[in-house]
Amino acid sequence: MGKRSTEELTLTYDELVEHLQNNHAIYMRRGSNVYYITDANEHYWRAQDTSKLNHKGHYTDCSDLCPTLSEFLSIPFLGGAKIADVFSEDGHSEFWEEGGRGSTKSSFISLCVVLLVVRFAFVNATVLRRVSNTLRNTVYNQMLWAIDALGLSQWFRATVSPMEITYTPTGQKIQFAGLDDPTKLKGTKFMRGYGAVIWFEELDQFDGWDQVSNLLRTLRRGGDRFWTFYSYNPPQTMWSWVNAQALEMERKQTCLVNHSTYLDVIEGGHADWLGPAFIEDAEYEREEHPTHYRWEFLGE
């Protein structure tokens, strides 16, 4: 039997596969049950029920024995469900929103964040940008807009120092941080629930995926359900790390990758959200500077 870690990990399906490939075993909690997944003697994969011991005091097998990890992950044993089914049963947990100027991706995410806080009593949110002095005039005001747009202003209290928004009926919080002040993110504790929502705004401005993934390991703790949002305008250079990572995210079962532009807003009947000045400027760029238009407004 393996030794249980004192620190609980929160992994996506792809991260679980990578962990098993590298470490060969893991304890996995589903509801009140805990399973031990291992490649016994490196010959075959199996799952064991930690609540049932055999006459030798060892966990009892609760799955078929499989010679490869891919075969094991495709067999049902969790009440008839496969491991992949468990990870996808609540839908996507990551949302990769890329697009041009005026695509309203930040408006969409801010509305989602507020609704998740109101809907689930365990949800707190962390909104991140690379530099802290950009927070107030961007994501902080964006969240205030979302709260007002949903008609919920009377239920929220906003402060600048510390920069946070509190859902007053329960004390749940939406906190804001820049990576130039990393100490704010270490040891973050919430009065109620845990940091279930994370939003990386202007993702392309972060130093790279290693920085982002390290932050995710720091922040995605304390619970078993998370929503992570990424938003950015694709950089002009195709060699940017974020453009390469977008291709990786498209292969993740738990991630929804969405590309939007201002044209989607117009076609959806909401040109008034953009205003005539914005649309006229976009049309001018399309006619006079088509290359720049495709990057700035279409996110290509």
Secondary structure as a PSIPRED ss2 file (coil, helix, strand):
# PSIPRED VFORMAT (PSIPRED V4.0)

   1 M C   1.000  0.000  0.000
   2 G C   1.000  0.000  0.000
   3 K C   1.000  0.000  0.000
   4 R C   1.000  0.000  0.000
   5 S C   1.000  0.000  0.000
   6 T C   1.000  0.000  0.000
   7 E C   1.000  0.000  0.000
   8 E C   1.000  0.000  0.000
   9 L C   1.000  0.000  0.000
  10 T C   1.000  0.000  0.000
  11 L C   1.000  0.000  0.000
  12 T C   1.000  0.000  0.000
  13 Y H   0.000  1.000  0.000
  14 D H   0.000  1.000  0.000
  15 E H   0.000  1.000  0.000
  16 L H   0.000  1.000  0.000
  17 V H   0.000  1.000  0.000
  18 E H   0.000  1.000  0.000
  19 H H   0.000  1.000  0.000
  20 L H   0.000  1.000  0.000
  21 Q H   0.000  1.000  0.000
  22 N H   0.000  1.000  0.000
  23 N H   0.000  1.000  0.000
  24 H C   1.000  0.000  0.000
  25 A E   0.000  0.000  1.000
  26 I E   0.000  0.000  1.000
  27 Y E   0.000  0.000  1.000
  28 M E   0.000  0.000  1.000
  29 R E   0.000  0.000  1.000
  30 R E   0.000  0.000  1.000
  31 G C   1.000  0.000  0.000
  32 S C   1.000  0.000  0.000
  33 N E   0.000  0.000  1.000
  34 V E   0.000  0.000  1.000
  35 Y E   0.000  0.000  1.000
  36 Y E   0.000  0.000  1.000
  37 I E   0.000  0.000  1.000
  38 T E   0.000  0.000  1.000
  39 D E   0.000  0.000  1.000
  40 A E   0.000  0.000  1.000
  41 N C   1.000  0.000  0.000
  42 E C   1.000  0.000  0.000
  43 H C   1.000  0.000  0.000
  44 Y E   0.000  0.000  1.000
  45 W E   0.000  0.000  1.000
  46 R E   0.000  0.000  1.000
  47 A E   0.000  0.000  1.000
  48 Q E   0.000  0.000  1.000
  49 D E   0.000  0.000  1.000
  50 T E   0.000  0.000  1.000
  51 S E   0.000  0.000  1.000
  52 K E   0.000  0.000  1.000
  53 L E   0.000  0.000  1.000
  54 N C   1.000  0.000  0.000
  55 H C   1.000  0.000  0.000
  56 K C   1.000  0.000  0.000
  57 G C   1.000  0.000  0.000
  58 H C   1.000  0.000  0.000
  59 Y E   0.000  0.000  1.000
  60 T E   0.000  0.000  1.000
  61 D E   0.000  0.000  1.000
  62 C C   1.000  0.000  0.000
  63 S C   1.000  0.000  0.000
  64 D C   1.000  0.000  0.000
  65 L C   1.000  0.000  0.000
  66 C E   0.000  0.000  1.000
  67 P C   1.000  0.000  0.000
  68 T C   1.000  0.000  0.000
  69 L H   0.000  1.000  0.000
  70 S H   0.000  1.000  0.000
  71 E H   0.000  1.000  0.000
  72 F H   0.000  1.000  0.000
  73 L H   0.000  1.000  0.000
  74 S C   1.000  0.000  0.000
  75 I C   1.000  0.000  0.000
  76 P C   1.000  0.000  0.000
  77 F C   1.000  0.000  0.000
  78 L E   0.000  0.000  1.000
  79 G C   1.000  0.000  0.000
  80 G C   1.000  0.000  0.000
  81 A E   0.000  0.000  1.000
  82 K C   1.000  0.000  0.000
  83 I H   0.000  1.000  0.000
  84 A H   0.000  1.000  0.000
  85 D H   0.000  1.000  0.000
  86 V H   0.000  1.000  0.000
  87 F H   0.000  1.000  0.000
  88 S H   0.000  1.000  0.000
  89 E C   1.000  0.000  0.000
  90 D C   1.000  0.000  0.000
  91 G C   1.000  0.000  0.000
  92 H C   1.000  0.000  0.000
  93 S C   1.000  0.000  0.000
  94 E E   0.000  0.000  1.000
  95 F E   0.000  0.000  1.000
  96 W E   0.000  0.000  1.000
  97 E E   0.000  0.000  1.000
  98 E E   0.000  0.000  1.000
  99 G E   0.000  0.000  1.000
 100 G C   1.000  0.000  0.000
 101 R C   1.000  0.000  0.000
 102 G C   1.000  0.000  0.000
 103 S C   1.000  0.000  0.000
 104 T C   1.000  0.000  0.000
 105 K H   0.000  1.000  0.000
 106 S H   0.000  1.000  0.000
 107 S H   0.000  1.000  0.000
 108 F H   0.000  1.000  0.000
 109 I H   0.000  1.000  0.000
 110 S H   0.000  1.000  0.000
 111 L H   0.000  1.000  0.000
 112 C H   0.000  1.000  0.000
 113 V H   0.000  1.000  0.000
 114 V H   0.000  1.000  0.000
 115 L H   0.000  1.000  0.000
 116 L H   0.000  1.000  0.000
 117 V H   0.000  1.000  0.000
 118 V H   0.000  1.000  0.000
 119 R H   0.000  1.000  0.000
 120 F C   1.000  0.000  0.000
 121 A C   1.000  0.000  0.000
 122 F C   1.000  0.000  0.000
 123 V E   0.000  0.000  1.000
 124 N E   0.000  0.000  1.000
 125 A E   0.000  0.000  1.000
 126 T E   0.000  0.000  1.000
 127 V E   0.000  0.000  1.000
 128 L E   0.000  0.000  1.000
 129 R E   0.000  0.000  1.000
 130 R C   1.000  0.000  0.000
 131 V C   1.000  0.000  0.000
 132 S H   0.000  1.000  0.000
 133 N H   0.000  1.000  0.000
 134 T H   0.000  1.000  0.000
 135 L C   1.000  0.000  0.000
 136 R H   0.000  1.000  0.000
 137 N H   0.000  1.000  0.000
 138 T H   0.000  1.000  0.000
 139 V H   0.000  1.000  0.000
 140 Y H   0.000  1.000  0.000
 141 N H   0.000  1.000  0.000
 142 Q H   0.000  1.000  0.000
 143 M H   0.000  1.000  0.000
 144 L H   0.000  1.000  0.000
 145 W H   0.000  1.000  0.000
 146 A H   0.000  1.000  0.000
 147 I H   0.000  1.000  0.000
 148 D H   0.000  1.000  0.000
 149 A H   0.000  1.000  0.000
 150 L C   1.000  0.000  0.000
 151 G C   1.000  0.000  0.000
 152 L C   1.000  0.000  0.000
 153 S H   0.000  1.000  0.000
 154 Q H   0.000  1.000  0.000
 155 W H   0.000  1.000  0.000
 156 F E   0.000  0.000  1.000
 157 R E   0.000  0.000  1.000
 158 A E   0.000  0.000  1.000
 159 T E   0.000  0.000  1.000
 160 V E   0.000  0.000  1.000
 161 S C   1.000  0.000  0.000
 162 P C   1.000  0.000  0.000
 163 M E   0.000  0.000  1.000
 164 E E   0.000  0.000  1.000
 165 I E   0.000  0.000  1.000
 166 T E   0.000  0.000  1.000
 167 Y E   0.000  0.000  1.000
 168 T C   1.000  0.000  0.000
 169 P C   1.000  0.000  0.000
 170 T C   1.000  0.000  0.000
 171 G C   1.000  0.000  0.000
 172 Q E   0.000  0.000  1.000
 173 K E   0.000  0.000  1.000
 174 I E   0.000  0.000  1.000
 175 Q E   0.000  0.000  1.000
 176 F E   0.000  0.000  1.000
 177 A E   0.000  0.000  1.000
 178 G E   0.000  0.000  1.000
 179 L C   1.000  0.000  0.000
 180 D C   1.000  0.000  0.000
 181 D C   1.000  0.000  0.000
 182 P H   0.000  1.000  0.000
 183 T H   0.000  1.000  0.000
 184 K H   0.000  1.000  0.000
 185 L H   0.000  1.000  0.000
 186 K C   1.000  0.000  0.000
 187 G C   1.000  0.000  0.000
 188 T C   1.000  0.000  0.000
 189 K C   1.000  0.000  0.000
 190 F C   1.000  0.000  0.000
 191 M C   1.000  0.000  0.000
 192 R C   1.000  0.000  0.000
 193 G C   1.000  0.000  0.000
 194 Y E   0.000  0.000  1.000
 195 G E   0.000  0.000  1.000
 196 A E   0.000  0.000  1.000
 197 V E   0.000  0.000  1.000
 198 I E   0.000  0.000  1.000
 199 W E   0.000  0.000  1.000
 200 F E   0.000  0.000  1.000
 201 E E   0.000  0.000  1.000
 202 E C   1.000  0.000  0.000
 203 L H   0.000  1.000  0.000
 204 D H   0.000  1.000  0.000
 205 Q H   0.000  1.000  0.000
 206 F C   1.000  0.000  0.000
 207 D C   1.000  0.000  0.000
 208 G C   1.000  0.000  0.000
 209 W H   0.000  1.000  0.000
 210 D H   0.000  1.000  0.000
 211 Q H   0.000  1.000  0.000
 212 V H   0.000  1.000  0.000
 213 S H   0.000  1.000  0.000
 214 N H   0.000  1.000  0.000
 215 L H   0.000  1.000  0.000
 216 L H   0.000  1.000  0.000
 217 R H   0.000  1.000  0.000
 218 T H   0.000  1.000  0.000
 219 L H   0.000  1.000  0.000
 220 R C   1.000  0.000  0.000
 221 R C   1.000  0.000  0.000
 222 G C   1.000  0.000  0.000
 223 G C   1.000  0.000  0.000
 224 D C   1.000  0.000  0.000
 225 R C   1.000  0.000  0.000
 226 F C   1.000  0.000  0.000
 227 W E   0.000  0.000  1.000
 228 T E   0.000  0.000  1.000
 229 F E   0.000  0.000  1.000
 230 Y E   0.000  0.000  1.000
 231 S E   0.000  0.000  1.000
 232 Y E   0.000  0.000  1.000
 233 N C   1.000  0.000  0.000
 234 P C   1.000  0.000  0.000
 235 P C   1.000  0.000  0.000
 236 Q C   1.000  0.000  0.000
 237 T C   1.000  0.000  0.000
 238 M C   1.000  0.000  0.000
 239 W C   1.000  0.000  0.000
 240 S C   1.000  0.000  0.000
 241 W H   0.000  1.000  0.000
 242 V H   0.000  1.000  0.000
 243 N H   0.000  1.000  0.000
 244 A H   0.000  1.000  0.000
 245 Q H   0.000  1.000  0.000
 246 A H   0.000  1.000  0.000
 247 L H   0.000  1.000  0.000
 248 E H   0.000  1.000  0.000
 249 M H   0.000  1.000  0.000
 250 E H   0.000  1.000  0.000
 251 R C   1.000  0.000  0.000
 252 K C   1.000  0.000  0.000
 253 Q C   1.000  0.000  0.000
 254 T C   1.000  0.000  0.000
 255 C E   0.000  0.000  1.000
 256 L E   0.000  0.000  1.000
 257 V E   0.000  0.000  1.000
 258 N E   0.000  0.000  1.000
 259 H E   0.000  0.000  1.000
 260 S E   0.000  0.000  1.000
 261 T C   1.000  0.000  0.000
 262 Y H   0.000  1.000  0.000
 263 L H   0.000  1.000  0.000
 264 D H   0.000  1.000  0.000
 265 V H   0.000  1.000  0.000
 266 I H   0.000  1.000  0.000
 267 E H   0.000  1.000  0.000
 268 G C   1.000  0.000  0.000
 269 G C   1.000  0.000  0.000
 270 H C   1.000  0.000  0.000
 271 A H   0.000  1.000  0.000
 272 D H   0.000  1.000  0.000
 273 W H   0.000  1.000  0.000
 274 L H   0.000  1.000  0.000
 275 G C   1.000  0.000  0.000
 276 P H   0.000  1.000  0.000
 277 A H   0.000  1.000  0.000
 278 F H   0.000  1.000  0.000
 279 I H   0.000  1.000  0.000
 280 E H   0.000  1.000  0.000
 281 D H   0.000  1.000  0.000
 282 A H   0.000  1.000  0.000
 283 E H   0.000  1.000  0.000
 284 Y H   0.000  1.000  0.000
 285 E H   0.000  1.000  0.000
 286 R H   0.000  1.000  0.000
 287 E H   0.000  1.000  0.000
 288 E H   0.000  1.000  0.000
 289 H C   1.000  0.000  0.000
 290 P H   0.000  1.000  0.000
 291 T H   0.000  1.000  0.000
 292 H H   0.000  1.000  0.000
 293 Y H   0.000  1.000  0.000
 294 R H   0.000  1.000  0.000
 295 W H   0.000  1.000  0.000
 296 E H   0.000  1.000  0.000
 297 F C   1.000  0.000  0.000
 298 L C   1.000  0.000  0.000
 299 G C   1.000  0.000  0.000
 300 E C   1.000  0.000  0.000
